[in-house]
């Protein structure tokens, strides 16, 4: 049988190490699906995971890249299938995750004729992709795959390859050795990148001169955990974590202040407001109001992407390099600080903060305090568990109340902060590590938006996993809660019921209807036993908790402007004013009044 261009395409992806593709079929990509089928029959194929929606396929590819460090791959037909990929691809782009998207297209012979499902996909994907090309000839395909994959992996970005239907089914033609053709090869190994010694010494001089050193790590510091801890010990520093770097270091060290930013902790905020030296490692943390004021601190930054250097704070020494390699080269140049008062002050603040979180988590609510959901989960998780979170108020409890252990992994949609990523991330994590427990923390808004459908994907595949435990924990409060609080605290407006209230859905019963396990909790005293039941189940679980929407996901520091806006929203007739006012107003006043007394 003549080898078709689609057969070569699958062979080439296999040569690049691709083992799994997430996607949804359609006539615009049927040639590639046929090649996948033929390769699988021959025992040389790539696993194809059928999802419910192309956006979820792109999220799964991004999740695969995040949790494995490998290239994530997704596939769609042309037209609407291709445009559905965009949100998940933007998530990959903004979180620097290497992803290859494969999209179908109308026949070359029909291009330019306003043909059915014909879109100019090279233009559609131009902003999201580091590399995007539409294949015009079989002999062009080899170098497009080679270059596209290499760019995605090397630049931690997105590549999109668009394959017209007729090109997929044409006989494969290797590029001839003649003018007008190019010959490429597969393979890429990331190099060791370390700054010049003179720049390392400049960085060391700045850090050695500091008396109150603060370190901020992001996802780019993953793989450099040991070096970061050594650095903190030498410098007597505290370490805050951008949300994508939450799992870089465990939360049990006394100098780890936890998350930073709107979803961050008070110790992280206080450390940044009082430090005289800042070291940022592998982070593009966006909210500069949570960093030291300009001119307050000398700053050093380490990043593998030079475009991110000096972007958030006026940095004195920019170090372009791999985090672990750069820190290993920097450590011998640092002088051990004998004065540990700064680090001891941070440790005391961290201890008090964990006590505060416990008090908040165990506070009474109607019916269940959402903080307690994560607080009860945290100590019960296995040492190698993987946790994903959706955007929304559940991300606050993920950021603050989930105490990460050594060996655990965790992530969410960071730069894009997109609803709907938690369940597809969890599915990708489960396919990559079928032997591990995976937990997705999801708000009811995201479940209704697109995550309920992916429970069907879980139902389709779970019996093939060596450990069936995948837990989707749904915070059911019938409210688009994060936005409700933003309306109150940021805008000074009362809750807008028309936009904020969502239907009450029985997520646990829906899971049961699929043959999964459903657990419903509306009593806080049942939470621990519910988590234990879910963690010992013989199949995937939807743990639905009826949570109180009036528990405020407040930022770690409340400004006077925000306090006034909140009070104004209550005065304007917020329907929940009576329920929220006492506890939330107390928290706000404690932050802004002198002496921090209620």
C-alpha positions as CSV (number, residue, x, y, z in Angstrom):
1,X,0.0,0.0,0.0
2,X,1.3,3.5,-0.9
3,X,2.3,5.5,2.1
4,X,0.2,8.6,2.4
5,X,1.3,12.0,3.7
6,X,-0.7,11.4,6.8
7,X,1.2,8.2,7.5
8,X,4.5,10.0,7.3
9,X,3.1,12.7,9.6
10,X,2.3,10.1,12.3
11,X,5.7,8.5,11.8
12,X,7.4,11.9,12.2
13,X,5.5,12.7,15.4
14,X,6.5,9.3,16.7
15,X,10.1,10.1,15.9
16,X,9.8,13.2,18.0
17,X,8.6,11.2,21.0
18,X,4.9,12.0,20.8
19,X,3.0,9.3,22.7
20,X,-0.5,10.8,23.1
21,X,-2.8,13.1,21.3
22,X,-5.9,14.7,22.7
23,X,-8.6,15.5,20.2
24,X,-12.0,15.3,18.5
25,X,-12.6,14.0,15.1
26,X,-14.0,15.7,12.0
27,X,-13.9,15.3,8.2
28,X,-11.2,17.9,8.0
29,X,-8.7,15.7,9.9
30,X,-9.9,12.2,8.9
31,X,-6.8,11.5,6.9
32,X,-4.6,11.9,10.0
33,X,-7.0,9.8,12.1
34,X,-6.8,7.1,9.5
35,X,-3.1,7.1,9.7
36,X,-3.3,6.9,13.5
37,X,-5.5,3.8,13.1
38,X,-3.1,2.2,10.6
39,X,-0.1,2.8,12.9
40,X,-1.9,1.5,15.9
41,X,-2.9,-1.7,14.1
42,X,0.8,-2.1,13.2
43,X,1.8,-1.6,16.8
44,X,3.6,1.6,16.0
45,X,0.9,4.1,16.9
46,X,0.2,7.1,19.2
47,X,-2.5,6.9,21.8
48,X,-5.6,9.0,20.8
49,X,-7.8,10.3,23.6
50,X,-11.2,11.4,22.5
51,X,-12.4,14.4,24.5
52,X,-15.8,16.1,24.5
53,X,-14.7,19.5,23.1
54,X,-11.6,20.8,21.3
55,X,-11.0,23.5,23.9
56,X,-10.7,20.7,26.5
57,X,-8.2,18.9,24.2
58,X,-6.0,22.0,24.1
59,X,-6.2,22.3,27.9
60,X,-5.2,18.7,28.2
61,X,-2.2,19.2,26.0
62,X,-1.2,22.2,28.1
63,X,-1.7,20.1,31.3
64,X,0.3,17.3,29.9
65,X,3.2,19.7,29.1
66,X,3.0,21.3,32.6
67,X,3.0,18.0,34.5
68,X,5.5,16.1,32.4
69,X,7.8,18.7,30.9
70,X,7.1,17.1,27.5
71,X,5.4,18.4,24.4
72,X,1.6,18.3,24.7
73,X,-0.3,17.6,21.5
74,X,-4.0,18.3,20.5
75,X,-5.9,17.7,17.3
76,X,-9.1,19.1,15.7
77,X,-10.8,19.3,12.4
78,X,-10.8,22.6,10.5
79,X,-13.3,25.5,10.8
80,X,-15.1,25.5,14.1
81,X,-13.1,22.6,15.5
82,X,-9.9,24.6,15.0
83,X,-11.2,27.8,16.5
84,X,-12.4,25.9,19.6
85,X,-8.7,25.2,20.3
86,X,-7.8,28.8,20.8
87,X,-8.6,29.3,24.6
88,X,-6.6,26.2,25.6
89,X,-3.7,27.3,23.3
90,X,-3.7,30.8,24.8
91,X,-3.4,29.1,28.2
92,X,-0.4,27.2,27.0
93,X,1.2,30.3,25.5
94,X,0.7,32.4,28.6
95,X,2.0,29.7,31.0
96,X,5.0,28.9,28.7
97,X,3.9,25.3,28.1
98,X,5.2,23.6,24.9
99,X,2.1,22.5,22.8
100,X,1.6,21.3,19.2
101,X,-1.9,21.8,17.8
102,X,-2.8,19.9,14.6
103,X,-5.8,21.3,12.7
104,X,-7.6,20.2,9.6
105,X,-8.5,22.5,6.7
106,X,-10.5,22.6,3.5
107,X,-8.9,21.1,0.4
108,X,-6.2,23.1,-1.2
109,X,-8.1,23.1,-4.4
110,X,-11.0,24.9,-2.7
111,X,-8.9,27.5,-0.8
112,X,-10.0,31.1,-1.4
113,X,-13.5,30.1,-2.5
114,X,-15.4,30.8,0.8
115,X,-15.7,27.0,0.9
116,X,-17.5,25.3,3.8
117,X,-15.5,25.4,7.0
118,X,-12.7,27.2,5.2
119,X,-11.0,29.7,7.5
120,X,-7.6,31.4,7.1
121,X,-6.2,29.4,10.1
122,X,-2.7,30.7,9.7
123,X,-4.1,34.2,10.5
124,X,-6.4,32.9,13.2
125,X,-3.5,31.3,15.1
126,X,-0.9,34.0,14.3
127,X,-1.1,35.6,17.7
128,X,-1.2,32.5,19.9
129,X,1.5,30.5,18.0
130,X,5.2,30.8,18.1
131,X,5.1,29.0,14.7
132,X,2.1,28.4,12.5
133,X,2.1,27.0,8.9
134,X,-0.4,25.5,6.5
135,X,1.0,22.6,4.5
136,X,0.8,23.2,0.8
137,X,2.7,20.1,-0.5
138,X,3.6,16.7,0.9
139,X,7.3,17.3,0.6
140,X,7.0,20.4,2.7
141,X,5.6,18.5,5.7
142,X,8.8,17.0,7.0
143,X,10.5,20.3,7.7
144,X,7.3,21.9,9.1
145,X,7.0,19.1,11.7
146,X,10.7,19.2,12.5
147,X,10.9,23.0,12.8
148,X,7.5,23.4,14.5
149,X,8.1,20.8,17.2
150,X,11.7,22.1,17.8
151,X,10.4,25.7,18.2
152,X,7.6,24.7,20.6
153,X,10.0,22.7,22.8
154,X,12.9,25.2,22.7
155,X,10.7,28.3,23.2
156,X,8.1,26.7,25.6
157,X,5.5,27.9,23.2
158,X,2.7,26.9,20.8
159,X,3.1,25.5,17.3
160,X,0.1,25.0,15.0
161,X,0.3,22.9,11.9
162,X,-2.7,23.1,9.5
163,X,-3.2,20.1,7.2
164,X,-5.7,20.5,4.2
165,X,-7.8,17.4,3.7
166,X,-6.4,16.5,0.2
167,X,-2.8,16.9,1.3
168,X,-3.4,14.3,4.1
169,X,-4.5,11.7,1.5
170,X,-1.8,12.4,-1.2
171,X,1.1,9.9,-1.6
172,X,4.0,10.8,0.6
173,X,6.8,12.5,-1.3
174,X,10.2,13.0,0.3
175,X,11.8,16.3,-0.7
176,X,14.2,15.7,-3.6
177,X,17.8,16.9,-3.6
178,X,17.2,19.9,-5.8
179,X,16.7,23.6,-5.7
180,X,13.6,24.8,-4.0
181,X,13.4,22.1,-1.3
182,X,14.8,21.9,2.2
183,X,15.9,18.8,4.2
184,X,15.4,18.7,7.9
185,X,16.0,16.3,10.8
186,X,14.3,15.4,14.1
187,X,15.8,16.0,17.6
188,X,16.4,18.7,20.1
189,X,18.2,18.8,23.5
190,X,17.8,21.9,25.6
191,X,21.3,23.4,26.2
192,X,22.9,24.4,29.5
193,X,22.5,28.2,29.8
194,X,24.5,30.0,32.5
195,X,25.3,33.7,32.7
196,X,28.8,35.1,32.5
197,X,30.8,35.0,35.8
198,X,31.1,38.7,35.9
199,X,27.3,39.0,36.0
200,X,27.0,36.3,38.6
201,X,29.5,38.2,40.7
202,X,27.4,41.4,40.3
203,X,24.4,39.5,41.4
204,X,26.2,38.0,44.4
205,X,27.4,41.5,45.5
206,X,23.9,42.8,45.5
207,X,22.6,39.8,47.4
208,X,25.5,39.8,49.9
209,X,24.8,43.5,50.7
210,X,21.2,42.9,51.6
211,X,20.0,42.5,55.2
212,X,16.4,41.6,54.4
213,X,16.4,39.3,51.4
214,X,13.1,38.2,49.8
215,X,13.0,35.4,47.2
216,X,10.1,34.9,44.7
217,X,9.9,31.7,42.7
218,X,7.7,30.7,39.8
219,X,7.2,27.7,37.6
220,X,10.6,28.4,36.1
221,X,12.3,27.4,39.4
222,X,10.9,23.9,39.2
223,X,13.9,21.6,39.2
224,X,15.9,24.0,41.3
225,X,14.2,23.4,44.7
226,X,17.3,22.2,46.4
227,X,19.3,25.3,45.2
228,X,16.5,27.7,46.3
229,X,16.5,26.2,49.8
230,X,20.3,26.4,49.9
231,X,20.2,30.0,48.8
232,X,17.6,30.9,51.4
233,X,19.6,29.3,54.1
234,X,22.8,31.1,53.1
235,X,21.1,34.5,52.8
236,X,18.7,34.1,55.7
237,X,15.9,34.9,53.3
238,X,12.2,34.1,53.0
239,X,10.7,32.5,49.9
240,X,7.3,33.5,48.4
241,X,5.7,31.5,45.6
242,X,3.9,32.8,42.5
243,X,0.8,30.6,42.0
244,X,2.3,28.6,39.1
245,X,5.3,27.9,41.4
246,X,3.2,26.6,44.3
247,X,4.5,23.1,44.0
248,X,8.2,24.2,43.5
249,X,8.8,24.0,47.3
250,X,6.8,22.3,50.1
251,X,5.0,24.5,52.6
252,X,6.4,22.9,55.7
253,X,9.6,25.0,55.8
254,X,9.3,27.9,58.3
255,X,10.7,30.4,55.8
256,X,8.2,29.6,53.0
257,X,5.7,32.3,53.1
258,X,3.3,30.7,50.5
259,X,1.5,32.3,47.6
260,X,1.8,36.0,46.7
261,X,-0.7,38.4,45.1
262,X,-4.4,38.7,45.3
263,X,-4.7,35.0,46.2
264,X,-1.6,35.2,48.4
265,X,-0.7,35.2,52.0
266,X,-0.1,38.0,54.5
267,X,3.5,36.8,55.3
268,X,4.3,37.1,51.5
269,X,2.8,40.6,51.4
270,X,4.6,41.8,54.5
271,X,7.9,40.3,53.4
272,X,7.8,42.1,50.1
273,X,6.8,45.4,51.7
274,X,9.7,45.3,54.1
275,X,12.6,43.6,52.2
276,X,15.7,45.6,51.0
277,X,16.7,43.0,48.4
278,X,14.6,40.9,46.0
279,X,15.6,37.8,44.0
280,X,13.1,36.6,41.4
281,X,13.6,33.1,39.9
282,X,11.6,31.8,37.0
283,X,8.6,34.0,37.5
284,X,6.5,36.4,35.5
285,X,4.2,37.2,38.4
286,X,2.1,40.1,37.1
287,X,0.9,42.2,40.0
288,X,3.6,44.7,40.8
289,X,1.7,46.3,43.7
290,X,2.5,43.1,45.6
291,X,6.3,43.6,45.0
292,X,8.5,46.1,46.8
293,X,7.9,49.8,45.9
294,X,10.2,51.0,43.2
295,X,13.5,52.0,44.7
296,X,12.9,50.1,48.0
297,X,14.9,47.0,47.1
298,X,17.9,46.1,45.0
299,X,16.8,43.3,42.6
300,X,18.3,40.3,40.9
301,X,16.3,38.2,38.4
302,X,17.0,34.7,36.9
303,X,15.0,33.5,33.9
304,X,15.5,31.2,30.9
305,X,13.4,33.6,28.8
306,X,15.2,36.9,28.3
307,X,11.8,38.6,27.3
308,X,10.7,38.2,31.0
309,X,13.8,39.8,32.5
310,X,13.3,43.2,34.1
311,X,9.6,43.2,33.2
312,X,8.0,43.5,36.6
313,X,10.5,45.4,38.7
314,X,13.6,47.6,37.9
315,X,16.2,44.9,38.2
316,X,19.8,45.7,38.9
317,X,21.3,42.4,37.6
318,X,19.4,40.3,35.0
319,X,20.7,36.7,34.7
320,X,19.7,34.9,31.6
321,X,20.0,31.2,32.4
322,X,18.5,28.0,33.6
323,X,17.4,28.3,37.2
324,X,19.2,25.3,38.7
325,X,22.4,25.8,36.7
326,X,22.5,29.5,37.4
327,X,21.9,29.1,41.2
328,X,24.5,26.4,41.4
329,X,27.0,28.8,39.8
330,X,25.8,31.7,42.1
331,X,25.9,29.8,45.4
332,X,29.7,29.7,45.9
333,X,29.9,33.5,45.5
334,X,27.4,34.2,48.3
335,X,28.4,34.9,51.9
336,X,26.5,33.2,54.8
337,X,24.6,35.8,56.8
338,X,25.0,35.3,60.5
339,X,22.2,37.6,61.5
340,X,19.0,35.5,61.2
341,X,16.6,38.0,62.7
342,X,14.9,38.7,59.3
343,X,14.3,35.0,58.6
344,X,13.2,34.4,62.2
345,X,10.7,37.2,61.9
346,X,9.4,35.6,58.7
347,X,9.1,32.2,60.4
348,X,7.0,33.7,63.2
349,X,4.8,35.4,60.7
350,X,4.3,32.2,58.8
351,X,3.4,30.2,62.0
352,X,0.8,32.8,63.0
353,X,-0.6,32.8,59.4
354,X,-1.2,29.1,59.4
355,X,-3.0,29.4,62.7
356,X,-5.1,32.2,61.2
357,X,-5.9,30.0,58.2
358,X,-7.0,27.2,60.5
359,X,-9.3,29.5,62.5
360,X,-10.8,30.8,59.3
361,X,-11.2,27.3,57.8
362,X,-13.0,26.0,60.9
363,X,-15.2,29.1,61.3
364,X,-18.9,28.4,61.1
365,X,-20.6,28.9,57.8
366,X,-23.9,28.1,56.0
367,X,-23.7,25.3,55.4
368,X,-20.0,24.5,54.7
369,X,-17.0,26.9,54.8
370,X,-15.2,26.5,51.5
371,X,-11.9,27.1,53.1
372,X,-12.4,24.0,55.2
373,X,-12.9,21.8,52.1
374,X,-9.3,22.3,51.1
375,X,-8.0,22.5,54.7
376,X,-9.4,19.0,55.4
377,X,-8.1,17.7,52.1
378,X,-4.6,18.8,52.5
379,X,-3.2,16.4,55.2
380,X,-5.0,13.4,53.7
381,X,-3.4,13.5,50.2
382,X,-0.7,11.0,49.3
383,X,2.8,12.2,49.1
384,X,2.8,12.0,45.2
385,X,-0.7,13.4,44.6
386,X,-1.4,15.9,41.8
387,X,-3.9,18.7,42.5
388,X,-5.4,21.0,39.9
389,X,-7.6,24.1,40.5
390,X,-10.0,26.1,38.4
391,X,-10.1,29.8,38.3
392,X,-12.6,31.5,40.7
393,X,-12.9,31.6,44.4
394,X,-11.8,27.9,44.8
395,X,-8.4,29.1,43.5
396,X,-8.1,31.2,46.7
397,X,-8.4,28.2,48.9
398,X,-6.1,26.2,46.6
399,X,-3.5,29.0,46.9
400,X,-3.8,29.4,50.7
401,X,-5.2,26.4,52.4
402,X,-3.6,23.6,50.4
403,X,-0.3,22.8,52.2
404,X,1.9,21.3,49.5
405,X,4.1,18.4,50.5
406,X,7.4,17.4,49.0
407,X,6.7,15.3,45.9
408,X,3.3,16.6,45.2
409,X,2.4,18.5,42.0
410,X,-0.1,21.3,41.5
411,X,-1.2,23.7,38.8
412,X,-3.9,25.9,37.4
413,X,-4.4,28.3,34.5
414,X,-2.0,31.0,35.6
415,X,-1.5,33.8,33.0
416,X,-4.9,33.4,31.3
417,X,-6.7,32.5,34.6
418,X,-9.3,30.7,32.5
419,X,-12.4,29.0,33.9
420,X,-12.7,25.3,32.9
421,X,-9.1,24.2,33.1
422,X,-9.1,22.1,36.3
423,X,-10.8,18.9,35.0
424,X,-9.0,18.7,31.7
425,X,-5.7,19.3,33.5
426,X,-6.6,16.5,35.9
427,X,-7.4,14.1,33.1
428,X,-4.1,14.8,31.4
429,X,-2.3,14.3,34.7
430,X,-4.1,11.0,35.1
431,X,-3.1,9.8,31.7
432,X,0.5,10.8,32.3
433,X,0.6,9.3,35.7
434,X,-2.2,6.7,36.0
435,X,-0.7,5.3,39.2
436,X,-1.2,8.6,41.1
437,X,-4.1,10.2,42.9
438,X,-5.3,13.3,41.1
439,X,-7.7,15.9,42.5
440,X,-9.4,18.7,40.7
441,X,-10.9,21.6,42.7
442,X,-13.7,23.2,40.7
443,X,-16.3,25.9,41.2
444,X,-19.9,25.2,40.1
445,X,-19.6,27.9,37.5
446,X,-16.7,26.1,35.7
447,X,-18.5,22.7,36.1
448,X,-21.5,24.1,34.3
449,X,-19.4,25.9,31.7
450,X,-17.6,22.9,30.3
451,X,-16.2,20.5,33.0
452,X,-19.4,18.4,33.5
453,X,-19.0,17.1,29.9
454,X,-15.5,15.9,30.6
455,X,-16.8,13.7,33.4
456,X,-18.0,11.6,30.4
457,X,-14.4,11.4,29.2
458,X,-13.4,10.2,32.7
459,X,-16.1,7.6,32.5
460,X,-14.9,6.4,29.0
461,X,-11.3,5.8,30.1
462,X,-11.0,5.3,33.9
463,X,-11.0,1.5,33.8
464,X,-7.7,1.6,31.9
465,X,-5.9,3.5,34.7
466,X,-3.8,1.4,37.1
467,X,-5.1,3.5,40.0
468,X,-8.7,4.6,39.3
469,X,-8.7,7.5,41.9
470,X,-9.5,10.8,40.3
471,X,-11.5,13.2,42.5
472,X,-13.4,16.1,41.2
473,X,-14.3,18.3,44.2
474,X,-17.1,20.7,43.3
475,X,-17.8,23.9,45.4
476,X,-21.5,24.2,44.9
477,X,-22.5,27.7,46.1
478,X,-24.8,28.7,43.2
479,X,-22.8,31.8,42.7
480,X,-20.0,33.0,40.4
481,X,-18.3,33.8,43.6
482,X,-15.0,35.4,42.7
483,X,-16.7,37.9,40.4
484,X,-19.3,38.6,43.1
485,X,-16.6,39.6,45.6
486,X,-14.8,41.6,42.9
487,X,-18.0,43.5,42.3
488,X,-18.2,44.3,46.0
489,X,-14.6,45.0,46.9
490,X,-13.2,46.3,43.7
491,X,-16.2,48.2,42.3
492,X,-18.2,49.0,45.3
493,X,-21.3,47.4,43.7
494,X,-23.8,45.0,45.4
495,X,-24.1,41.5,44.1
496,X,-25.8,41.6,40.7
497,X,-28.1,38.6,40.9
498,X,-28.9,38.5,37.2
499,X,-25.3,37.9,36.4
500,X,-24.1,36.0,39.5
501,X,-26.7,33.4,40.5
502,X,-26.4,30.1,38.7
503,X,-28.7,27.0,38.8
504,X,-28.4,24.4,41.5
505,X,-27.2,21.2,39.9
506,X,-26.7,17.8,41.6
507,X,-23.1,17.1,40.4
508,X,-22.8,14.0,42.6
509,X,-26.0,12.5,41.1
510,X,-24.8,13.3,37.6
511,X,-21.6,11.4,38.4
512,X,-23.6,8.4,39.6
513,X,-25.6,8.4,36.5
514,X,-22.4,7.9,34.6
515,X,-21.3,5.0,36.7
516,X,-18.8,7.1,38.8
517,X,-19.1,7.6,42.5
518,X,-20.9,10.6,43.8
519,X,-20.6,12.0,47.4
520,X,-22.7,15.0,48.6
521,X,-21.7,17.0,51.7
522,X,-23.6,19.8,53.4
523,X,-22.3,19.3,56.9
524,X,-18.8,20.4,57.8
525,X,-18.3,17.6,60.2
526,X,-18.7,15.1,57.4
527,X,-15.9,16.6,55.3
528,X,-13.0,14.6,56.6
529,X,-14.8,11.3,56.3
530,X,-16.0,12.3,52.8
531,X,-12.4,12.9,51.7
532,X,-11.3,9.6,53.2
533,X,-14.2,7.9,51.3
534,X,-13.2,9.5,48.1
535,X,-9.5,8.7,48.5
536,X,-10.3,5.0,49.1
537,X,-12.9,4.6,46.3
538,X,-12.6,2.0,43.6
539,X,-13.5,4.5,40.8
540,X,-13.4,8.2,40.0
541,X,-15.4,10.4,42.4
542,X,-17.3,13.7,42.2
543,X,-17.3,15.1,45.7
544,X,-19.9,17.8,45.8
545,X,-19.8,20.2,48.8
546,X,-22.6,22.7,49.4
547,X,-20.5,25.8,50.3
548,X,-21.3,29.2,51.7
549,X,-20.9,31.9,49.0
550,X,-20.5,34.6,51.7
551,X,-17.1,33.5,52.9
552,X,-14.9,36.2,51.5
553,X,-11.9,35.4,49.3
554,X,-10.2,38.6,50.3
555,X,-6.7,39.7,49.2
556,X,-4.0,39.4,51.9
557,X,-3.9,43.2,52.3
558,X,-7.0,45.4,52.1
559,X,-6.5,49.0,51.0
560,X,-8.6,51.8,52.3
561,X,-10.1,52.2,48.8
562,X,-11.2,48.5,48.8
563,X,-12.6,48.8,52.3
564,X,-14.7,51.8,51.3
565,X,-15.9,50.0,48.2
566,X,-17.0,47.0,50.2
567,X,-18.9,49.1,52.7
568,X,-20.5,51.0,49.8
569,X,-21.7,47.7,48.2
570,X,-23.3,46.7,51.5
571,X,-25.0,50.1,51.9
572,X,-26.4,49.8,48.3
573,X,-28.6,46.9,49.3
574,X,-26.5,43.8,48.7
575,X,-29.1,41.0,49.4
576,X,-26.5,39.2,51.5
577,X,-25.4,42.2,53.6
578,X,-26.7,40.8,56.9
579,X,-24.8,37.5,56.4
580,X,-21.5,38.8,55.2
581,X,-21.2,42.1,57.0
582,X,-20.1,40.9,60.5
583,X,-17.2,38.5,59.6
584,X,-16.0,40.2,56.4
585,X,-16.2,43.7,57.8
586,X,-14.2,42.6,60.8
587,X,-11.5,41.2,58.5
588,X,-11.4,44.4,56.5
589,X,-11.2,46.7,59.5
590,X,-8.5,44.6,61.1
591,X,-6.4,45.3,58.0
592,X,-6.9,49.0,57.7
593,X,-7.3,50.4,61.2
594,X,-4.4,51.4,63.4
595,X,-3.6,48.7,65.9
596,X,-5.6,46.2,63.7
597,X,-8.4,46.0,66.2
598,X,-12.0,45.2,65.2
